[in-house]
Amino acid sequence: MENKKSLLFIEEEGYVIDRVNEILRNFPQFEVTGTSDAEQARALLEENSYDVVITDIYLRGASGSEFSFKARGKNKETCVIIITGLDNADLASKAVREGAFDFVIRPPGLERLTNILKMVTLVRGLAVPENGPN
């Protein structure tokens, strides 16, 4: 598929990585780059512009809010989705007020990520093009 959109996935929890990667397989329009390392995430965000960034609210040595600001500084249209634990819902809500698109509470809310990505692809024009007119 030509013209893939870029998605950066930043997470260090193994079960979350596995589940989100499983969800992302249903979105072939994205070229996915993943990292569990804060320094590598910073470097990737310095070097590249992403259409979508999915990040945990906390990563050893960094925060999802930092990554959100970096991503949106490079591309103001970047859609940032924050993943948080139940005890971090207030921080995730604050991140949305500061520019993140939405947040997902893990573990029960990971299924919601599919719906958020569907909405993002429609609202931001990132959907897979149809094969000709209907």
Stockholm file with secondary structure:
# STOCKHOLM 1.0

chainA/1-134         MENKKSLLFIEEEGYVIDRVNEILRNFPQFEVTGTSDAEQARALLEENSYDVVITDIYLRGASGSEFSFKARGKNKETCVIIITGLDNADLASKAVREGAFDFVIRPPGLERLTNILKMVTLVRGLAVPENGPN
#=GR chainA/1-134 SS CCSCEEEEEECCCHHHHHHHHHHHTTCTTEEEEEESCHHHHHHHHHHCCCSEEEEESEETTEEHHHHHHHHHHHCTTCEEEEEEEGGGHHHHHHHHHTTCCEEEEETGGGGHHHHHHHHHHHHTTCSCCCSSCC
#=GC SS_cons         CCSCEEEEEECCCHHHHHHHHHHHTTCTTEEEEEESCHHHHHHHHHHCCCSEEEEESEETTEEHHHHHHHHHHHCTTCEEEEEEEGGGHHHHHHHHHTTCCEEEEETGGGGHHHHHHHHHHHHTTCSCCCSSCC
//
